[in-house]
Amino acid sequence: MRQLLTTVFRFLLRHALQFVLFVVILLAGRYLLAEWRAFTATSASVGILREVASAGDRHGATLAQATSARLAALQDASLATVDTRLDRVQEQLRQLRAASSPSLFALPLPDANALAARAQQEAARRVEIEVLAQEARYLGVLQAALRGDDARQALARRHQEHVQAYAALQANLEQQRRLELTHPLASHLPGSPAHGQLAALETQEARLRLANLAAYQQYLLQNARTVRAERPAPFAIDNAALADALAPLQQAVRASETQLARNWIARWRAPVLDVIPVAALLVLSAILTPLAIKAFFYFVLAPLASRLELLSIARELRLDGVQASLPLADRSRISGVSQALLLAPGDTMLIHPAYLQSSPVGTRKRTQWLLDWSYPFTSLAAGMAALTRITSTHSASVTLSASDDPLMEVAVLYLPPGAAMVFQPRGLVGLIFHGAQKPAISSHWRLASLHAWLTLQLRFIVFRGPVTLIVRGTRGVRMEAASQGRSISQAATLGFSTGVLYSTTRSETFVPYLRGQQALLNDRFDGDGVYLYEETPRHGKQPGKVGSWFEGFTDAVLKVFGI
């Protein structure tokens, strides 16, 4: 019953969590879709409004230029022509102002097509109204100036009429004075001809005085009606007022930009677009740079190294001039899951504790911290530290086997006196030296060899006999003769006798090397001697990218020191 309830509970819990997950996914999707739609709509609106504002500015500049040219041509026109143009401008203004203004500058903004049409219509209407209003004001000033010119001409005529009337009056008075001087008595005697002439002159004087007074009054009246208006300067558009006409459009642009700035897609879009070219270049470099480097190594450096002189590492000769060599076993496979060794009296074994399976009780055992105190770094890096030292005063049988790895096999290699072997300390788990003589270990640097630099193995460790090496290898260890030349993977190489000429050779196919399935170079052995290798190398094959990179780096550093 308890198991049934547990199963039902897990079933309900699992599907409840799925339900919650689906709800979260749907809400997130709806939110992202809404944000994206708002971003695209607002971006389109901002672009359209900016384009409309720019088009409005261009339209205003075109209208201003045409208006300036038209008003410049009206500077010398008659008052009637100016009146006609002013009436036409005022009629256009009435029609434009009477047109209904669309509800454009309200949020949320309409769709893109409707927004573009309505915005262009409204911007053109506002610009035309402002330009026509400025033209109407200028025409009014010009009309006043032209009417003032007509009034001044009429005033001049009134003044001339008054001057003529006054001159006629003065001439009449002069005739009367002369008549009285010529006929002082007769001019005052009724019935005399002189008196008749004087009476006619006096009647004419009264009439002339009335005409002079009327001319003077007309002059005063015209002078009162004459406006001293000056002609205006050449027309120039008021750009500030024209910009104010498009202020609602600019306000709508700013409102849309503010709304767009609150959208997180818009906030991240510009920085992402800024770094996309650099990121793409880095990705392209990350893809092509390793290819270029590998191609350079494969087609340039590796063939060059293959043509160089072979390396000879610490080649030793016997006193009789015959090169010392290792005896070749009957079978190439010299390893086994376990090895039984017989220690002679006086022999000393240094063995890794994990490989010591059984040993006699009567043997003396103690800990030796390093394989060789002359090479502490090499001993520590190769794992040859904290070794078990076994010394026996009588014959003792010792069984060796890998207790921590079922795929690891153990091989025993005896180096007779005069023999020497270049060996990778990473494949060494122990050794046996006979008598009181300690094993002879030496190191040899090859800094001037391109082979060494391409493989990053600049230092070679040499073991000299008499000594017995205890070697480990995954799935087995093999020993083969170099004879006419042999090539194997570098990761599998454990060592080779000093009589062998060592070199590197390029891998046969480029694509496996490019894909990381094969190394660039393989080890090549020529001449008289033998070489050792493990059948399935694990060296440098740590699973996981981080572990692979870290182990590859450490392996490269250790390989420089011959480990």
C-alpha positions as CSV (number, residue, x, y, z in Angstrom):
1,M,0.0,0.0,0.0
2,R,2.8,2.4,0.9
3,Q,4.6,1.7,-2.4
4,L,1.3,2.3,-4.3
5,L,0.8,5.7,-2.5
6,T,4.4,6.6,-3.2
7,T,4.0,5.8,-6.9
8,V,0.8,7.8,-7.1
9,F,2.4,10.7,-5.3
10,R,5.4,10.7,-7.6
11,F,3.1,10.5,-10.6
12,L,1.0,13.5,-9.5
13,L,4.1,15.5,-8.4
14,R,5.8,14.9,-11.8
15,H,2.8,16.0,-13.8
16,A,2.1,19.0,-11.5
17,L,5.7,20.1,-12.1
18,Q,5.2,19.7,-15.8
19,F,2.0,21.7,-15.6
20,V,3.8,24.5,-13.8
21,L,6.7,24.4,-16.2
22,F,4.3,24.6,-19.2
23,V,2.5,27.6,-17.6
24,V,5.8,29.4,-17.0
25,I,6.9,28.6,-20.6
26,L,3.7,29.9,-22.1
27,L,3.7,33.1,-20.0
28,A,7.4,33.7,-20.9
29,G,6.6,33.2,-24.5
30,R,3.6,35.5,-24.4
31,Y,5.7,38.2,-22.7
32,L,8.6,37.8,-25.2
33,L,6.1,37.9,-28.1
34,A,4.5,41.1,-26.7
35,E,7.8,42.7,-26.1
36,W,9.0,41.9,-29.6
37,R,5.8,43.2,-31.2
38,A,6.0,46.4,-29.2
39,F,9.6,46.8,-30.2
40,T,9.0,46.3,-33.9
41,A,5.9,48.5,-33.9
42,T,7.6,51.3,-31.9
43,S,10.8,51.1,-34.0
44,A,8.7,51.4,-37.2
45,S,6.8,54.3,-35.7
46,V,9.9,56.1,-34.7
47,G,11.5,55.6,-38.1
48,I,8.3,56.8,-39.9
49,L,8.0,59.9,-37.6
50,R,11.6,60.8,-38.1
51,E,11.3,60.5,-41.8
52,V,8.1,62.6,-41.8
53,A,9.8,65.2,-39.7
54,S,12.7,65.4,-42.1
55,A,10.3,65.5,-45.1
56,G,8.4,68.3,-43.3
57,D,11.6,70.3,-42.9
58,R,12.4,69.8,-46.6
59,H,8.9,70.7,-47.6
60,G,9.1,73.9,-45.5
61,A,12.4,74.8,-47.0
62,T,11.0,74.4,-50.5
63,L,7.9,76.5,-49.7
64,A,10.0,79.2,-48.0
65,Q,12.3,79.4,-51.1
66,A,9.3,79.7,-53.4
67,T,7.6,82.3,-51.2
68,S,10.8,84.4,-51.0
69,A,11.1,84.4,-54.8
70,R,7.4,85.3,-55.2
71,L,7.5,88.2,-52.7
72,A,10.7,89.5,-54.2
73,A,8.9,89.8,-57.5
74,L,6.1,91.8,-55.8
75,Q,8.4,94.5,-54.4
76,D,7.8,96.6,-57.5
77,A,4.2,95.5,-58.2
78,S,1.1,97.7,-57.9
79,L,-1.2,97.9,-54.9
80,A,-3.9,96.0,-56.8
81,T,-1.5,93.1,-57.5
82,V,-0.5,92.9,-53.9
83,D,-4.2,93.1,-52.8
84,T,-5.1,90.2,-55.2
85,R,-2.2,88.0,-53.8
86,L,-3.1,88.8,-50.2
87,D,-6.8,87.9,-50.8
88,R,-5.6,84.6,-52.3
89,V,-3.3,83.8,-49.5
90,Q,-6.0,84.5,-46.9
91,E,-8.4,82.3,-48.7
92,Q,-5.8,79.4,-48.7
93,L,-5.3,79.9,-45.0
94,R,-9.0,79.7,-44.3
95,Q,-9.2,76.5,-46.3
96,L,-6.2,74.9,-44.5
97,R,-7.3,75.9,-41.1
98,A,-10.8,74.6,-41.7
99,A,-9.5,71.2,-42.7
100,S,-9.9,68.6,-39.9
101,S,-6.6,67.7,-38.1
102,P,-6.2,63.9,-37.7
103,S,-5.6,62.5,-34.2
104,L,-2.0,61.7,-34.9
105,F,0.0,62.5,-31.8
106,A,-1.8,60.2,-29.3
107,L,-0.3,57.0,-27.8
108,P,-0.5,54.2,-28.6
109,L,0.4,55.1,-32.2
110,P,-1.6,53.7,-35.2
111,D,-0.2,51.1,-37.5
112,A,2.7,52.0,-39.8
113,N,0.8,52.7,-43.1
114,A,-1.9,54.8,-41.5
115,L,0.7,56.6,-39.4
116,A,2.8,57.5,-42.4
117,A,-0.1,58.8,-44.4
118,R,-1.6,60.8,-41.6
119,A,1.7,62.1,-40.4
120,Q,2.7,63.3,-43.8
121,Q,-0.7,65.0,-44.3
122,E,-0.5,66.8,-41.0
123,A,3.1,67.8,-41.3
124,A,2.5,69.3,-44.8
125,R,-0.7,71.1,-43.5
126,R,1.1,72.7,-40.6
127,V,4.1,73.8,-42.7
128,E,1.9,75.3,-45.4
129,I,-0.2,77.2,-42.8
130,E,2.9,78.7,-41.2
131,V,4.5,79.7,-44.5
132,L,1.3,81.2,-45.8
133,A,0.7,83.1,-42.5
134,Q,4.2,84.6,-42.7
135,E,3.5,85.5,-46.4
136,A,0.2,87.1,-45.4
137,R,1.8,89.2,-42.7
138,Y,4.5,90.4,-45.1
139,L,1.9,91.2,-47.8
140,G,0.0,93.3,-45.2
141,V,3.0,95.3,-44.4
142,L,3.8,95.7,-48.1
143,Q,0.2,96.7,-48.8
144,A,0.4,99.4,-46.1
145,A,3.6,100.7,-47.6
146,L,2.1,100.9,-51.1
147,R,-1.0,102.7,-49.8
148,G,1.2,105.1,-48.0
149,D,2.9,105.9,-51.3
150,D,-0.5,106.7,-53.0
151,A,-1.5,108.9,-50.0
152,R,1.7,110.9,-50.2
153,Q,1.2,111.5,-53.9
154,A,-2.4,112.7,-53.2
155,L,-1.0,115.0,-50.5
156,A,1.5,116.4,-52.9
157,R,-1.4,117.2,-55.3
158,R,-3.4,118.9,-52.6
159,H,-0.4,121.0,-51.7
160,Q,0.1,122.0,-55.3
161,E,-3.6,123.0,-55.5
162,H,-3.3,125.1,-52.4
163,V,-0.2,126.8,-53.7
164,Q,-1.9,127.6,-57.0
165,A,-5.0,129.0,-55.2
166,Y,-2.8,131.1,-52.9
167,A,-0.8,132.4,-55.9
168,A,-4.0,133.4,-57.7
169,L,-5.2,135.3,-54.6
170,Q,-1.9,137.1,-54.3
171,A,-2.1,138.1,-58.0
172,N,-5.6,139.5,-57.4
173,L,-4.4,141.6,-54.4
174,E,-1.5,142.9,-56.5
175,Q,-3.9,144.0,-59.2
176,Q,-6.1,145.9,-56.7
177,R,-3.0,147.6,-55.2
178,R,-1.8,148.8,-58.6
179,L,-5.3,150.0,-59.6
180,E,-5.6,152.1,-56.4
181,L,-2.2,153.5,-57.0
182,T,-3.0,154.4,-60.6
183,H,-6.5,155.8,-59.9
184,P,-6.5,156.7,-56.3
185,L,-9.8,158.8,-56.5
186,A,-11.6,157.3,-59.4
187,S,-11.3,153.8,-58.1
188,H,-13.4,154.8,-55.1
189,L,-16.0,156.9,-57.1
190,P,-19.1,154.9,-57.9
191,G,-19.8,155.0,-61.6
192,S,-16.3,155.4,-62.7
193,P,-14.7,152.7,-64.8
194,A,-11.8,152.3,-62.3
195,H,-14.4,151.8,-59.5
196,G,-16.0,149.0,-61.6
197,Q,-12.7,147.3,-62.1
198,L,-11.9,147.4,-58.4
199,A,-15.3,146.0,-57.6
200,A,-14.8,143.1,-60.0
201,L,-11.3,142.4,-58.5
202,E,-12.8,142.5,-54.9
203,T,-15.5,140.0,-56.0
204,Q,-12.8,137.8,-57.5
205,E,-10.7,138.1,-54.3
206,A,-13.6,136.8,-52.2
207,R,-13.9,133.8,-54.5
208,L,-10.2,133.2,-54.5
209,R,-10.0,133.4,-50.8
210,L,-12.7,130.7,-50.5
211,A,-10.9,128.5,-53.1
212,N,-7.6,128.9,-51.2
213,L,-9.2,128.1,-47.9
214,A,-10.8,124.9,-49.4
215,A,-7.5,123.9,-50.9
216,Y,-5.8,124.4,-47.6
217,Q,-8.4,122.3,-45.8
218,Q,-8.1,119.5,-48.3
219,Y,-4.4,119.5,-47.8
220,L,-4.8,119.2,-44.0
221,L,-7.3,116.4,-44.4
222,Q,-5.0,114.5,-46.8
223,N,-2.0,115.0,-44.5
224,A,-4.0,113.6,-41.6
225,R,-4.9,110.5,-43.7
226,T,-1.4,109.9,-45.0
227,V,0.5,107.0,-43.1
228,R,4.3,107.3,-42.9
229,A,4.8,103.5,-43.6
230,E,8.2,102.4,-44.9
231,R,8.6,99.6,-47.4
232,P,9.6,96.3,-45.6
233,A,12.9,94.6,-46.1
234,P,13.2,91.6,-48.4
235,F,11.2,88.7,-47.2
236,A,13.0,86.0,-45.0
237,I,11.3,83.0,-43.5
238,D,11.1,82.7,-39.8
239,N,12.7,79.3,-39.3
240,A,12.0,79.3,-35.5
241,A,8.3,79.7,-36.2
242,L,8.5,77.1,-38.9
243,A,10.1,74.7,-36.5
244,D,7.4,75.4,-33.9
245,A,4.8,74.3,-36.5
246,L,6.4,70.8,-36.4
247,A,6.7,70.8,-32.6
248,P,3.8,68.3,-32.1
249,L,5.5,65.9,-34.6
250,Q,8.8,66.2,-32.7
251,Q,7.0,65.7,-29.5
252,A,5.5,62.5,-30.9
253,V,9.0,61.4,-31.9
254,R,10.3,61.9,-28.4
255,A,7.4,60.1,-26.9
256,S,8.0,57.1,-29.2
257,E,11.7,57.2,-28.4
258,T,10.9,57.2,-24.7
259,Q,8.6,54.2,-25.1
260,L,11.2,52.4,-27.2
261,A,13.9,53.1,-24.5
262,R,11.8,51.3,-21.9
263,N,11.8,48.2,-24.1
264,W,14.6,45.8,-22.9
265,I,15.0,44.4,-26.5
266,A,15.8,48.0,-27.7
267,R,18.2,48.5,-24.7
268,W,20.2,45.3,-25.6
269,R,19.9,45.5,-29.4
270,A,22.5,48.3,-30.0
271,P,25.2,46.8,-27.7
272,V,24.7,43.4,-29.2
273,L,24.9,44.7,-32.7
274,D,28.0,46.6,-31.8
275,V,29.9,43.5,-30.6
276,I,28.5,41.1,-33.2
277,P,31.2,41.9,-35.8
278,V,34.0,41.5,-33.3
279,A,32.4,38.3,-32.0
280,A,32.0,36.9,-35.5
281,L,35.6,37.8,-36.2
282,L,36.8,36.0,-33.0
283,V,34.7,32.9,-33.9
284,L,36.1,32.9,-37.4
285,S,39.6,33.3,-36.0
286,A,38.9,30.5,-33.5
287,I,37.8,28.3,-36.4
288,L,40.5,29.2,-39.0
289,T,43.5,29.8,-36.7
290,P,43.8,26.2,-35.5
291,L,43.3,25.1,-39.1
292,A,46.0,27.4,-40.4
293,I,48.4,26.4,-37.6
294,K,47.8,22.7,-38.2
295,A,48.2,23.1,-41.9
296,F,51.5,25.0,-41.4
297,F,52.8,22.3,-39.1
298,Y,51.6,19.4,-41.4
299,F,52.7,20.8,-44.7
300,V,55.8,22.8,-43.7
301,L,57.4,21.9,-40.4
302,A,56.7,18.2,-40.4
303,P,58.2,17.5,-43.8
304,L,61.2,19.7,-42.9
305,A,61.8,17.7,-39.7
306,S,61.5,14.4,-41.6
307,R,64.5,15.4,-43.8
308,L,66.7,16.3,-40.8
309,E,69.5,14.1,-39.4
310,L,68.4,11.3,-37.1
311,L,68.9,11.7,-33.3
312,S,71.3,9.4,-31.4
313,I,70.7,9.5,-27.7
314,A,73.7,8.6,-25.5
315,R,74.9,5.8,-27.9
316,E,77.4,3.7,-25.9
317,L,80.0,1.3,-27.3
318,R,81.6,-1.7,-25.6
319,L,85.3,-1.7,-25.0
320,D,85.7,-4.1,-27.9
321,G,84.0,-1.6,-30.2
322,V,80.8,-3.5,-30.5
323,Q,77.6,-1.6,-29.8
324,A,75.8,-2.8,-26.7
325,S,72.3,-4.0,-27.3
326,L,69.3,-5.5,-25.5
327,P,68.4,-9.1,-26.1
328,L,65.2,-9.5,-28.1
329,A,62.5,-11.7,-26.5
330,D,61.0,-14.6,-28.3
331,R,57.7,-12.8,-28.4
332,S,57.1,-9.2,-28.9
333,R,54.5,-9.1,-26.1
334,I,56.6,-9.1,-22.9
335,S,53.9,-8.2,-20.4
336,G,51.3,-10.0,-18.3
337,V,48.6,-9.3,-15.8
338,S,51.0,-10.3,-13.1
339,Q,54.7,-11.0,-13.0
340,A,56.6,-13.3,-10.5
341,L,60.1,-12.2,-9.9
342,L,62.9,-13.9,-8.0
343,L,65.1,-11.6,-6.0
344,A,68.7,-12.9,-5.7
345,P,70.6,-12.3,-2.4
346,G,71.7,-8.7,-2.3
347,D,69.2,-7.4,-4.9
348,T,67.1,-4.3,-4.0
349,M,63.7,-3.6,-5.5
350,L,62.0,-0.2,-5.6
351,I,58.4,-0.7,-6.4
352,H,55.2,1.4,-6.4
353,P,53.0,0.2,-3.5
354,A,50.0,-0.2,-5.8
355,Y,51.9,-2.9,-7.9
356,L,53.2,-5.0,-5.0
357,Q,50.8,-7.9,-4.8
358,S,52.7,-10.3,-2.5
359,S,56.2,-10.6,-1.0
360,P,58.0,-12.9,1.5
361,V,57.6,-12.1,5.1
362,G,61.3,-12.3,5.8
363,T,62.3,-9.5,3.4
364,R,63.2,-6.1,4.7
365,K,60.8,-3.3,3.6
366,R,61.0,0.4,4.1
367,T,59.9,3.5,2.3
368,Q,62.1,5.3,-0.2
369,W,60.7,8.8,-0.8
370,L,62.2,9.4,-4.3
371,L,63.5,7.1,-7.0
372,D,66.7,9.2,-7.4
373,W,67.5,12.1,-5.2
374,S,69.6,13.5,-8.1
375,Y,66.3,14.0,-10.1
376,P,63.7,15.0,-7.5
377,F,61.4,16.8,-10.0
378,T,61.5,13.9,-12.4
379,S,60.8,11.4,-9.7
380,L,57.8,13.4,-8.4
381,A,56.3,14.1,-11.8
382,A,56.6,10.4,-12.8
383,G,54.9,9.3,-9.7
384,M,58.0,7.5,-8.5
385,A,57.7,8.8,-4.9
386,A,57.0,7.1,-1.6
387,L,58.2,3.7,-3.1
388,T,58.5,0.5,-1.2
389,R,62.1,-0.6,-1.0
390,I,62.6,-4.4,-0.6
391,T,65.9,-5.9,0.3
392,S,66.5,-9.6,0.8
393,T,69.5,-11.5,2.0
394,H,68.3,-14.6,0.4
395,S,66.3,-15.6,-2.6
396,A,62.8,-14.2,-2.4
397,S,59.8,-14.5,-4.8
398,V,57.8,-11.3,-5.3
399,T,54.5,-11.1,-7.3
400,L,53.7,-7.8,-9.1
401,S,50.3,-6.8,-10.5
402,A,48.3,-3.6,-11.0
403,S,45.8,-3.6,-8.1
404,D,44.0,-0.4,-9.2
405,D,43.5,-0.9,-12.9
406,P,42.3,-4.2,-14.5
407,L,43.6,-3.2,-17.9
408,M,47.1,-2.5,-16.8
409,E,49.8,-5.1,-17.4
410,V,53.3,-5.4,-16.1
411,A,56.5,-6.2,-18.0
412,V,60.0,-6.8,-16.7
413,L,62.9,-5.7,-18.7
414,Y,66.5,-6.5,-17.8
415,L,69.3,-4.2,-19.0
416,P,72.6,-6.1,-19.0
417,P,75.9,-4.3,-18.2
418,G,76.8,-1.9,-21.0
419,A,73.2,-1.6,-22.2
420,A,71.3,1.6,-22.0
421,M,67.7,2.6,-22.7
422,V,66.0,5.9,-23.2
423,F,62.8,5.5,-21.2
424,Q,59.7,7.5,-20.3
425,P,59.5,7.7,-16.5
426,R,55.7,7.7,-16.7
427,G,55.8,4.1,-17.7
428,L,58.0,3.0,-14.9
429,V,56.6,1.5,-11.7
430,G,59.7,0.1,-10.2
431,L,63.3,-1.2,-10.8
432,I,65.7,-3.8,-9.4
433,F,69.4,-3.0,-9.0
434,H,71.8,-5.8,-8.2
435,G,74.4,-5.6,-5.5
436,A,75.5,-2.3,-3.9
437,Q,75.7,-0.4,-7.1
438,K,72.9,2.1,-7.6
439,P,71.2,2.4,-11.0
440,A,72.8,4.9,-13.3
441,I,70.4,7.5,-14.5
442,S,71.3,10.4,-16.8
443,S,69.5,13.1,-18.7
444,H,70.3,14.4,-22.2
445,W,69.0,17.7,-23.6
446,R,68.5,18.2,-27.4
447,L,67.7,21.9,-27.7
448,A,69.1,22.2,-31.2
449,S,66.9,19.5,-32.7
450,L,63.7,20.3,-34.6
451,H,62.5,16.8,-33.8
452,A,62.7,17.6,-30.2
453,W,60.9,21.0,-30.6
454,L,58.1,19.6,-32.7
455,T,57.4,16.8,-30.2
456,L,58.2,19.2,-27.2
457,Q,60.5,16.4,-25.8
458,L,63.7,18.4,-25.2
459,R,65.0,16.1,-22.5
460,F,65.6,12.3,-22.6
461,I,66.1,10.1,-19.5
462,V,68.6,7.2,-20.0
463,F,68.8,4.2,-17.7
464,R,72.0,2.2,-17.9
465,G,72.5,-1.5,-16.9
466,P,72.9,-3.6,-15.0
467,V,69.3,-2.8,-13.8
468,T,65.9,-4.4,-14.2
469,L,63.1,-2.1,-15.2
470,I,59.5,-2.9,-14.1
471,V,57.3,-1.3,-16.8
472,R,53.5,-0.9,-17.0
473,G,51.3,-0.6,-20.1
474,T,47.6,-0.6,-20.9
475,R,46.5,-3.8,-22.5
476,G,50.1,-5.0,-22.7
477,V,53.7,-3.9,-23.4
478,R,55.5,-5.0,-26.6
479,M,59.2,-4.9,-27.5
480,E,60.2,-5.0,-31.2
481,A,63.4,-4.6,-33.2
482,A,63.9,-1.3,-35.0
483,S,65.7,-3.1,-37.9
484,Q,65.0,-1.3,-41.2
485,G,62.7,1.3,-39.6
486,R,59.5,1.3,-37.6
487,S,56.9,3.9,-36.9
488,I,54.5,4.1,-34.0
489,S,52.3,6.6,-32.3
490,Q,54.2,8.9,-29.9
491,A,51.6,8.4,-27.2
492,A,52.4,4.7,-27.1
493,T,56.2,5.0,-27.0
494,L,57.7,3.9,-23.6
495,G,61.3,3.8,-24.5
496,F,64.0,2.6,-26.9
497,S,67.6,1.4,-26.7
498,T,70.4,3.9,-27.2
499,G,71.6,2.1,-30.2
500,V,68.4,3.1,-32.1
501,L,68.4,6.2,-34.2
502,Y,65.4,8.3,-33.2
503,S,63.4,10.7,-35.5
504,T,59.9,11.8,-36.2
505,T,57.8,11.2,-39.3
506,R,54.6,12.9,-40.3
507,S,51.3,11.1,-40.0
508,E,50.1,9.7,-43.3
509,T,46.7,11.5,-43.6
510,F,45.9,15.1,-43.0
511,V,42.2,14.9,-42.2
512,P,42.5,12.6,-39.1
513,Y,45.2,14.9,-37.8
514,L,43.0,17.9,-38.5
515,R,40.1,16.3,-36.6
516,G,42.4,15.4,-33.7
517,Q,42.2,11.6,-34.3
518,Q,45.9,11.3,-34.9
519,A,49.0,13.1,-33.8
520,L,51.0,15.2,-36.2
521,L,54.1,13.2,-35.8
522,N,54.9,9.5,-35.1
523,D,58.0,8.2,-33.6
524,R,60.4,6.5,-36.0
525,F,63.2,4.1,-35.0
526,D,66.0,2.9,-37.2
527,G,69.2,0.9,-36.8
528,D,70.2,-1.8,-34.4
529,G,68.2,-2.0,-31.2
530,V,64.7,-2.3,-29.8
531,Y,61.9,-0.1,-28.7
532,L,59.0,-0.6,-26.2
533,Y,55.4,0.6,-26.5
534,E,52.1,0.0,-24.9
535,E,49.3,-1.4,-26.9
536,T,46.5,1.0,-25.9
537,P,48.0,4.3,-24.7
538,R,45.9,6.4,-22.3
539,H,48.5,9.1,-22.1
540,G,46.8,12.5,-22.9
541,K,43.2,11.1,-23.2
542,Q,41.4,12.6,-20.2
543,P,37.7,12.7,-20.9
544,G,36.0,16.1,-20.8
545,K,37.1,19.3,-22.5
546,V,38.4,21.0,-19.4
547,G,40.2,17.9,-18.2
548,S,41.6,17.3,-21.7
549,W,42.9,20.8,-22.0
550,F,44.4,20.8,-18.5
551,E,46.0,17.4,-18.9
552,G,47.2,18.3,-22.4
553,F,48.9,21.4,-20.9
554,T,50.6,19.5,-18.1
555,D,51.6,16.7,-20.4
556,A,53.3,19.2,-22.7
557,V,55.2,20.7,-19.7
558,L,56.2,17.3,-18.4
559,K,57.2,16.1,-21.9
560,V,59.7,19.0,-22.2
561,F,61.5,17.4,-19.2
562,G,61.3,13.9,-20.7
563,I,58.6,12.6,-18.5
